[in-house]
Structures are given as C-alpha cells and as structure tokens.
Amino acid sequence: MANFAGKRVLITGAAGGLGGAFAQAFQAAGATLVLADLDGSGLKRFAATLGGSIECHRYDQGELASLEALARAVGAVDILVNNAGILLVSPLMETDPATIERVIRVNLIGPMVLTRHIGGAMAERGSGVILNISSQLAFCGAEGRSAYAAAKAGIAQFTRTAAVELAGKGVRVVAIAPGRLLTPMTTYLTGNPERYQAGIARVPVGRYGTPEEIAKLALFLSSDEADYIVGETVIADGGYVLS
C-alpha cells in the first residue's frame, strides 16, 4: 500500500458510498482527510465513524459561489478527488431542461471549477494530483442516462485537457471510470431483482464491483508509483464496455 503520510487529501461527495470508501482508504494509508459533501450532517456522522482529526465542509457542487467558498476554506491540499456527483435515470424526452442543467452542473462544471481553484494552487506550489471520477457510461450507451453519460464523458475529456495544461507545472490529472458498483446510488438496481440480474449478465466477470476495489485503484493513481500516468481515464468495470 502506498504511504500518504503528510499528504492532505480533499475528497468531495464523501458522506458515504464511493466517496466514503476513498476516505477510508486514504486514511488507512496515512493521509490527512478533508471531506466535503452537500449532506453536512451525514458527513459529520460518517467522519465520526472513521475517528481521528478530520476536516468537514458542507457545500453545493452545483453552485459556483459554494465551490469558491469551499476552495477558500480548504486552502492547499496535495490531492483532490473530484468524486461528488448525482445520477439521473430518466428518458431524455421526459426530462425537463432544468434537471438536465443540474446534472451537468454537478457532474461536469463543478469538478472543472474546483480544479481551477485547487489545481491552480497546486500549480503555484509545483506539485499535486487531481483524480476525477468519470463512469463506464462515458464509453458506452445506456437508456435513460443521456445527461449523466454526457457529463461523465466530459470528465474524461476534461481530464485529458487539464492534464496537458498542468503536467508541466508538476500537477498530474488522471481519472477513473467505474462500472456498476454496489453503493447507495445504485439502489435502483439492488431494489429490482430482475434489473439487478440483467445488469450482471452484461458484466463479463459476472458481478458488480465494490467501492473498496475502486478505492484501491484511487490510491495507486494518486501515488508516486503512478507518476508517469498522465491524463488517462482508467476503466474499472469488470469488462462491461467490452461486452
């Protein structure tokens, strides 16, 4: 396991699910945690289960002023994990434009704006890692996910372009595109046995992933061992996009 002692890590969307797994993994590896989420009370409850000194911030990923306030409050960090996001499962023709805009703002514009603030400070110092969370849906089609998939595809391309801009300043930008995971965000699957089994049938390894598996990959990509990996989006989906 990589050693992150002395590293300060900001993780967004950290009140549970995948963000919670990231927090647990980085803490176990010695990092100092700075956690942020829209659910402020839930974030504090989760942080209490981890123990230790953890900095918690409530913010709204979809609001520019809130993103700017978070960046000011947090200050300098060594690693930024742009994890916060919202899932929308709705046919495009039945989705109102305001909802589409909210999904794009939270899943794409939010990480870009936070990277602008946090990544800018990293560039001034000459070091840092930004890990973005995309999705397998950036690379394949799925009914009812138009806005979500478009935003996550945007994250993959944003990762490439931000990496080009920041690599020469000592800041690495990389991304993970997880497949279907067993998290609170996927209760639409776990609560429907027929849909659950149909989903598994499309995954070559024959199961859904876990947040802990993605967290292991996050540790590697954020570590010195991955120093020569720049701008890549690593797909971790059990082979879903190959089927």
N, C-alpha and C positions, 0 to 999 in steps of 0.2 A: 504493500500500500504506500502511495506517495505521502510524503510528510509535508503538511501545510502549516506547521508551527510558525507563528509570527506573521501569517497571512490573514488579512481581513477580507471576508467574503460577503458580498451583498447578494442575497437571493430574493427575488420577487415572487409573489404568489406562494409564500412559504408557510401558510397556515395548515397545510396538510397535503395529502396526495403526493404528486411527484416533487413538488417544492419541499415538502416535509422530508422526503427521502434524501433529497440533496442536502438539506440541513443536517440530518443525522450523519450522513457520510462525511461531510466536510468537518463536522465537529469531531467525529471519531478520528479523523486524520490530523487533528490538532489546530484547525483553523479557528479564528475568532469570528463569530457569526453576527451579521447584521441582516435582520429579516424584515420583509415588508409585505403587506397584504391589505386588501380592501376590508377584510374582516379583522378589525383590530382586536376585538375581544377573543376571537378564535385563535388569532396569532399568539396572544399572550398565554392562552391556555396551553397551546402546543409548546411554546418555548419553556413553560414551566415543567413539562414532562421531560425535556432534554436536560434541564439543570444547567448550572454554570452561569456565567455572565453573558447574556445575550441582549443585543440592542434590537428593539422592535419599533417599527414605524407603520402607522396606518396611512394609506394613500389610495388614490384612484388612478389606475393605469390609463384610463380613458380621458383624463383631464390634464391639459398641458400645465396649468398652474400647479396642480398637485405633483406632477412629475418633477417640476422645477424645485418645488419646496422639498421634496424627498431628497433630491440631489444635494441641496444646500445643507439639509440636516445631517445627511450621512457623511459628507466630506470624502476624503480619499479612501479608496479601497484597492486591494490588489487584484481581486477577481469579481466580476459582475456576472451573475447568472440571470439572464433575461427569461424567466420562466413563466411569469404571470400571463394568463390568457383565459378566454372564455370560449366554450364550444357552442356552436349553433347547429342544430339538426332540423332543417326546415326547407321544404321545396322553395326554390328561388321565386317562383311566381306567387307564392303565398307569404313571402316575407316582405315586410314594409321597409322602405328605404332607411328609416331611422335606425332600425335594428341592424341592417347591413352596415351602416356607417359605424355604429357602436362596436361591432365585431372587428372591423378594420382598424378602428382607433385603438382598441385594447391590444389586439394581437400583432399589429404591424407598426403603427405610428408610435405607440407607447415605447416599445423597445428601441426604436430609432432615436426618439427624443432622449431617452435615458442614456443611451450610448453616447449621444452628442455631449451630454453633461459629464457623465462619469468617465467616458473614454477620453474626453478632452483633457481632464485632469491627469489621467494615466499617461497620455502622450507628453504632457509637460514634464512628468517625472521620468519618462523614458522606459516605463515597464507596466505590464498589466495583461490580464486575459479577460476577454469578453466571450461568454458562452451563451449563444442564443438557442432557444428551443423551437424548432420547426415541427414538422409532422410528416408521417408517411404520405399524408394526403397532398403534400406538395408535389408528389411524384406519381400519383395515380388518381383516377376518378372515383367518386362516390356520390350517390344520390343524396340530396339534401344538405350538402356541405359546401355550396358554392362560395359563400363569403369566408368561411373558416379556411377552406383549402387555398383560396386566393391569397389570404393574409399569410398563411404559413409558407406558400411558395415565395411570397415576397420576402419573408425572413431568410430563406435560403439564398436568394439573390442579394439581399442586403448584406448578408454575411460575407459574400464574395467581395462586394464593392467596398465595404468598410474595412475589410482585411487589407485590400490594396492601399487604401489611404493611410492606415495606421501601422502596418507592418514595419515600415522604415523608421517609425518612431518608438519601436520597442513594444508595441501592443499587438498581441495576437487575437484575432477574432475567428471563432470556429462555431459550429452548431451541431446539434443532434436532432435527428428526425425520428422520434419514437413511433413505434406502431401502436396497436391497441394494447393498453395497459389496464390492469385491474385497479382503478382508482375511483374516488367519488365522482369524477367527471364522466365515467362510463357506466353509471347506473342504468342508463337506457339500454345497455346490453345485459348486465347482470340481472336486471329485473324482468327480462323477457327470455325464457329458456330457448325458444325457437330461434330468436335472433342471435342469442349467445352461441349456440351450436353452429349456426350458419356462418357466423364470423370466424370461428375456429377452423371451419372447413377450408377457409381461404388462406390459412397460415401454414406454410409447409412444415414447420416444426410441430404443429398440432396443439398449440396452446397460446394463450395470451401472455404478454410479458408482465414483469413486475416493476414497480418504481425503483426497487433496490438494484435491479440489473442496469437500469439507465443511470442510476447514481454512480455505479462503478465506472461506467464509461465517462461520466462527467468528471470524475476525479482524474482519470487518465488524461483527458483532453486539456484539463486545466493545469496539469503538472509540467515540470521541466522535461519529462520524458517525451512529451509531445511538442517540443519546441519547434520542430520543422514542419508541423502540420498547420497550415495557414489557409483560412478561407473555405475549408471543407465543411460540408454537412454530412455527417456520418449517419446513415440509415440503420436503425436498430429495430427491426420489425419482424424478426423471425422468418424473413423471406417473403413477406406479404406482397411487396411490389413486384416480385418476380413471378407470381402466380397469374 
